[in-house]
Amino acid sequence: MAAEANAVGHDARLSASGRIVRSHDRDRFMATLVVPHDRREAILTVYAFNHEVAKIADAVSEPIAGQMRFQWWWDAIAEAVEQDAPVRMHEVATPLGETIRRFGLHREPFEQILTVREDHDLAQDPQPATLSGLEAYAEGTAATPFAIALSILKHSPEHPRQPPEAEMEAVRHMGTAWGLAGTIRAVPHLARRRQCRMPADLLAAKGVDRGDVIEGRASAGLAEVVHEIADRAADHLNRARRLRRDIGKDSIRLLAGCCLVDAHLKRLQQARWNPFDPRLAHPPPLRIVPMAVRSWLNRY
């Protein structure tokens, strides 16, 4: 496993998509190290697309500029799905288009990512009103890329079919947990952009002023909010694991990403649920080991 990780992680052997994911979405990159080798590159193209659209809001200063960039990706996905249309020349759009055609991927999950990102990320105030609203955002932006990856893993030209419902459900729960944990990790970054994605109802219930979060002020109330979101993420992980008996071996490789969420939640607890704790900015390099071991044992 170590030799394989070193080989895949070496820049000279990585595609453009691989380098993008490795540099900007390290945990997703690490999660690909345990999936079957013949599907890894295709999955990396999906994760690279996910990063490209996730960074749009950070890259623009006006909503109209963001809308134009999103429209470019809407058009790129539409062209990729049309078998007779040429694939766009772009370091991510080109291999993504080839992946969509090779694996017969549907446009709807890609459009779901674009819709949720465009509606929420470009909003003047992206703060969700409720925890349920944050969960919906996490599902749309974090779980959907994993769902597409599952479709790639389950693809068979001889027997085209949708992934089993239990596997889709397990991936949905894992991805939602991933997104909730990611939202907590992003609190300092969003604060620097003068934004807050902590649910408004939880902040109000715990007596936390939104301005304090934006100013980077830790408090007991904010710790309680983070703890509640982390508990919801852990609940989603438990729901995913309760489906273990209905999960195929190839899909377990994808669901092994649950271990990376576990690791972050554990570190949050060690930081006493303070999202501004500087230790959280430096995740341990060996966090891949529990994921690799669980995958080898057909567990997640």
matplotlib code that plots the C-alpha trace (Angstrom):
import matplotlib.pyplot as plt

x = [0.0, 2.8, 4.6, 1.3, 0.6, 4.1, 3.8, 0.4, 1.4, 4.5, 3.9, 5.6, 3.1, 0.0, -2.4, -3.5, -6.6, -4.6, -2.3, -5.3, -7.0, -3.7, -2.9, -6.4, -8.5, -6.0, -8.4, -10.3, -7.0, -6.0, -9.4, -8.7, -5.5, -7.6, -10.1, -9.4, -6.5, -8.4, -11.1, -8.9, -8.1, -11.7, -12.7, -9.9, -11.4, -14.7, -13.0, -11.0, -14.3, -15.7, -12.7, -13.0, -16.6, -16.0, -13.3, -15.5, -16.9, -13.4, -12.1, -14.6, -15.6, -18.9, -21.8, -22.1, -18.5, -19.3, -22.4, -20.4, -18.0, -20.8, -22.4, -19.2, -19.3, -23.0, -22.2, -19.2, -21.3, -24.0, -21.5, -19.8, -23.1, -23.9, -21.8, -21.5, -20.3, -16.6, -15.2, -14.0, -10.2, -9.4, -7.1, -10.2, -13.1, -11.4, -10.7, -14.0, -15.8, -14.0, -14.9, -18.6, -18.6, -16.6, -18.7, -22.0, -22.5, -25.7, -25.7, -28.1, -25.5, -23.1, -25.9, -26.9, -23.4, -23.5, -27.0, -26.2, -22.9, -24.3, -27.3, -25.5, -21.9, -22.7, -25.4, -24.8, -25.3, -24.7, -25.4, -28.0, -31.0, -31.0, -28.9, -31.1, -30.3, -26.6, -27.1, -28.8, -25.8, -23.4, -25.3, -25.4, -21.8, -19.9, -22.0, -22.8, -19.2, -18.9, -22.2, -20.7, -17.5, -19.7, -21.3, -17.8, -16.9, -20.1, -19.9, -20.0, -20.4, -21.9, -24.5, -25.3, -27.2, -27.5, -25.6, -27.6, -29.8, -28.1, -24.8, -26.1, -27.6, -24.4, -22.4, -25.0, -24.6, -20.8, -20.7, -23.0, -20.8, -17.8, -19.5, -20.5, -17.0, -15.6, -17.9, -16.4, -12.9, -13.8, -14.9, -11.5, -11.4, -14.9, -14.3, -11.5, -14.0, -16.4, -18.8, -20.3, -21.9, -22.8, -26.6, -28.3, -30.8, -27.9, -26.0, -29.1, -29.9, -26.4, -26.2, -23.5, -23.2, -22.5, -20.1, -17.9, -17.6, -16.5, -14.0, -12.5, -13.5, -13.9, -16.4, -18.2, -21.3, -19.6, -18.0, -21.5, -22.6, -19.6, -20.2, -23.8, -22.8, -20.1, -22.6, -24.8, -21.9, -21.1, -24.7, -24.5, -21.3, -23.2, -26.0, -23.6, -22.0, -25.3, -25.6, -22.4, -23.9, -25.4, -22.2, -20.1, -16.3, -15.5, -17.8, -16.2, -13.0, -14.9, -16.7, -13.4, -13.3, -15.5, -12.2, -10.9, -14.1, -13.6, -10.1, -11.2, -14.1, -11.6, -9.2, -12.1, -12.9, -9.3, -9.5, -12.6, -14.7, -12.9, -12.8, -10.1, -7.6, -4.5, -3.7, -6.7, -4.9, -2.3, -3.9, -1.6, 0.1, -0.5, -4.3, -4.5, -3.3, -6.6, -8.5, -6.1, -6.4, -10.1, -10.4, -8.1, -10.3, -13.5, -14.6, -15.3]
y = [0.0, 2.4, 1.7, 2.3, 5.5, 6.8, 5.9, 7.6, 10.5, 11.3, 14.5, 13.1, 10.2, 12.3, 13.6, 17.3, 16.1, 14.2, 17.1, 19.4, 17.1, 16.3, 20.0, 21.3, 18.4, 16.3, 14.0, 13.1, 12.4, 10.1, 8.4, 7.4, 5.5, 2.6, 2.4, 0.0, 1.2, 1.0, 3.4, 5.8, 8.3, 8.6, 9.3, 11.9, 13.8, 14.0, 15.3, 17.8, 19.1, 19.4, 21.5, 23.7, 24.6, 24.9, 27.6, 29.8, 31.9, 32.5, 33.5, 36.3, 39.5, 40.0, 37.5, 38.0, 36.8, 33.7, 33.1, 33.2, 30.7, 28.4, 28.7, 27.6, 24.4, 23.9, 24.0, 21.8, 19.1, 19.3, 18.9, 16.0, 14.1, 14.7, 11.9, 13.7, 17.0, 17.7, 17.7, 21.1, 21.6, 22.2, 20.5, 19.3, 19.5, 17.4, 14.3, 14.8, 14.7, 11.5, 10.0, 10.9, 9.2, 6.1, 5.3, 6.5, 9.0, 11.0, 14.7, 15.1, 14.6, 17.1, 19.6, 19.1, 20.1, 23.1, 24.1, 23.9, 25.6, 28.5, 29.0, 29.0, 30.0, 33.1, 34.2, 37.5, 35.6, 31.9, 31.1, 28.3, 29.0, 25.6, 22.5, 20.7, 23.3, 22.8, 19.0, 19.6, 21.7, 19.1, 16.4, 18.4, 19.4, 16.6, 13.5, 13.9, 13.6, 10.3, 9.2, 9.8, 7.9, 5.0, 4.9, 4.7, 1.8, -0.1, 0.5, -2.6, -2.2, -5.7, -5.1, -1.4, -0.7, 1.8, 1.1, -0.8, 1.4, 0.4, 1.4, 4.8, 5.3, 4.5, 6.8, 9.6, 9.4, 9.2, 12.2, 14.2, 13.5, 14.5, 17.8, 18.6, 18.0, 20.1, 23.0, 23.0, 22.9, 25.8, 28.1, 30.0, 30.3, 31.6, 34.0, 35.6, 36.1, 37.7, 34.8, 32.3, 28.9, 27.9, 27.4, 30.6, 28.7, 26.9, 30.1, 31.8, 28.8, 28.9, 32.7, 33.1, 36.3, 35.7, 38.6, 36.9, 33.9, 36.2, 37.9, 34.5, 34.6, 31.2, 30.8, 28.1, 28.7, 28.2, 25.0, 23.7, 24.5, 22.8, 19.8, 19.5, 19.6, 17.0, 14.8, 15.0, 14.0, 11.0, 10.0, 9.9, 7.8, 5.3, 5.2, 4.4, 1.6, 0.0, -0.8, -2.8, -6.2, -4.8, -3.3, -4.9, -5.2, -2.7, -0.1, -0.6, 0.9, 4.1, 4.1, 3.7, 7.4, 7.3, 6.9, 10.3, 11.9, 9.9, 11.3, 14.9, 14.5, 13.0, 15.9, 18.4, 16.7, 17.0, 20.7, 20.9, 21.7, 25.0, 25.4, 28.1, 25.8, 26.1, 22.4, 21.6, 23.3, 20.5, 17.1, 14.1, 12.7, 9.1, 9.4, 7.2, 4.2, 3.4, 3.8, 1.4, -1.2, -1.0, -1.3, -4.3, -5.9, -5.1, -2.6, 1.1]
z = [0.0, 0.8, -2.5, -4.4, -2.5, -3.3, -7.0, -7.3, -5.2, -7.3, -9.3, -12.4, -12.6, -12.0, -14.6, -14.5, -12.7, -10.2, -9.5, -8.9, -6.5, -4.7, -4.2, -3.4, -2.1, -0.3, 1.6, -1.6, -3.3, -0.5, -0.7, -4.3, -3.3, -2.2, -5.1, -8.0, -10.2, -13.4, -12.2, -10.2, -13.0, -14.0, -10.4, -10.2, -13.2, -11.3, -8.2, -10.2, -11.7, -8.2, -7.2, -10.3, -9.5, -5.7, -6.2, -8.4, -5.6, -4.2, -7.7, -8.5, -6.9, -8.7, -8.9, -12.7, -13.2, -11.2, -13.2, -16.4, -15.1, -13.9, -17.3, -19.0, -17.0, -17.7, -21.4, -21.0, -19.3, -21.9, -24.7, -23.0, -22.7, -26.4, -28.0, -31.3, -29.9, -29.5, -26.0, -24.8, -24.7, -21.1, -18.6, -16.6, -19.0, -21.6, -19.5, -17.7, -21.0, -21.9, -18.5, -19.0, -22.4, -21.4, -18.4, -19.7, -16.8, -16.6, -16.6, -13.6, -10.8, -12.4, -12.8, -9.2, -8.1, -10.4, -9.2, -5.5, -5.9, -8.0, -5.8, -2.5, -3.1, -5.1, -2.7, -1.0, 2.3, 2.0, 5.7, 6.0, 8.2, 9.8, 10.3, 7.8, 5.2, 5.9, 5.5, 2.1, 1.0, 2.2, 0.3, -2.9, -2.9, -1.1, -1.4, -5.1, -6.3, -4.4, -6.0, -9.4, -8.3, -7.3, -10.7, -12.2, -9.9, -10.7, -14.5, -16.7, -20.5, -20.7, -18.0, -17.7, -14.5, -11.7, -8.5, -5.9, -3.7, -0.5, -1.8, -3.1, 0.3, 2.2, -0.1, 0.4, 4.2, 4.0, 1.6, 3.8, 6.8, 4.7, 3.8, 7.3, 8.6, 5.7, 6.6, 10.1, 8.6, 6.4, 9.2, 9.4, 5.6, 5.3, 8.2, 6.2, 3.4, 5.9, 5.6, 8.0, 7.1, 10.6, 10.7, 12.0, 14.2, 16.1, 16.6, 18.0, 20.2, 21.7, 22.0, 19.4, 17.4, 13.7, 13.8, 16.4, 14.1, 11.2, 13.4, 14.4, 18.0, 19.7, 22.4, 24.5, 22.5, 19.1, 20.4, 21.2, 17.7, 16.2, 18.5, 17.3, 13.7, 14.3, 16.1, 13.0, 10.8, 13.1, 12.8, 9.0, 9.3, 11.6, 9.1, 6.3, 8.3, 9.3, 5.6, 5.5, 4.8, 1.6, 0.2, -2.5, -2.0, -4.7, -3.1, 0.3, -1.2, -1.8, 1.5, 3.3, 3.1, 6.2, 8.1, 7.1, 8.4, 11.7, 12.0, 11.6, 14.1, 16.6, 16.1, 16.6, 19.9, 20.9, 20.1, 22.3, 19.2, 18.6, 14.8, 15.0, 16.8, 14.7, 15.0, 12.8, 9.9, 9.9, 9.5, 10.3, 7.2, 8.2, 8.4, 5.3, 7.3, 9.1, 5.8, 4.0, 6.8, 6.9, 3.1, 3.2, 5.8, 3.8, 6.4, 6.4]

ax = plt.figure().add_subplot(projection="3d")
ax.plot(x, y, z, "-o")
ax.set_aspect("equal")
plt.show()
